[in-house]
Amino acid sequence: MPTAHASTIPATLIAGDGIGPEIMDATLQVLDALGAPFTWERCEAGMAAVDRDGDPLPPATLDSIRRTGLALKGPLTTPVGGGFRSVNVRLRETFQLYANVRPARTLVPGRFENIDLVLVRENVGGFYVAHDYYIPVGDDPRAVAVSTGINTRADCRRIARFAFEYAVRNGRRKVTVVHKANILKALTGIFLEAAREVAAEYAGRVEMDDRIVDACAMQLVLNPWQFDVLLCTNLFGDILSDQIAGLVGGLGLAPGANIGDDAAIFEAVHGSAPDIAGKGVANPVALMLAAGLMLEHVGRQDLAVRLRAAIHQTLNEDQIRTADLKGKATTQEFARAVIARLG
């Protein structure tokens, strides 16, 4: 992690595809007004990189992240066909970003009030190792599809320890382990076992309980306030993180952090939304909140608190919102309003 309160902190900047450049520009304006300490190495990934380099994740971008150990990333599109793997999965594997952190907090009034959840997702194992293949039968070469997931006890302990340490650092009271150990007895059973082993070290400081994933999904709708930190395997975390985003107004308000021992990448978790790209109406809040997580990561909690407060005031006191939040503001109008609050 870069040194807290360093005069400047090098970081990689990936604007992304679709609405990525628009929301990134808005976020950078806000970070400049905030006095954020980052100096940016601008790199490409996704479709723009394919057009220029023939690879959605070119070596120059990977080299930059290796140098800085820190990146802010807009949404990326993985090209259909051509044998390209998911850019996000490649980044997680390359830099062993084993912890995916997705907080969900109520920012605007909605169906659910006072939501304050954090989902911690194991980011490099499970079914996302993508060991997929077909078995031919007769004249059908793709008659049977097989997918193999992998969880190691070491990786399960690592993510469990991350979740419990996160809870301790942030004053959280409980970690709920989400699994399907009644059916996927080996793959998610080892995840639950490892979490229990780690939880024993935090007895008296952080409570632990567990939920089967389908029951957890239901209870998140019926009574989300019973949860605090959710610890999930890769696939279940991917699904439930979108669900908890829905509790607070959608993916336009959902930031994400991908954290490893040597690098961290912060992002808006939504897609590139090509249908509204270039129209200037995209919601930049998720990426701004991701920048707030990035500020916390480098020890600038003071700036992160100011940023979140300015966003909250813009949304609720000034009632300036983009169309997805039933407002009329453009991306730039929202950014200017947040900057005014920071001033």
Buried (B, 14 or more C-beta within 10 A) or exposed (E): EBEEEEEEBBBBBBBBBBBBBBBBBBBBBBBEBBEBBBEBBEBBBBBBBBEEBEBBBBEBBBEBBEEBBBBBBBBBBBBEEEEBEBBBBBBBBBBBBBBBBBBBBBBBEBEBEEBBBBBBBBBBBBBBBEEEEEEEEEEEEEEEEEEEBBBEEEBBBBBBBBBBEBBEEEEBEBBBBBBBBEEBEEBBBBBBBBBEBBBEEBEEEBBBEBBBBEEBBEBBEEEBEEBBBBBBBBBBBBEBBBBBBBBBBBBBBBBBBBBBEEBBBBBBBBBBBEEBBEEBBBBBBBBBBBBBBBBBBBBBEEBBEBBBEBBBBBBEEBEBBBBBBEBEBBBBBBBBBBBBBBE
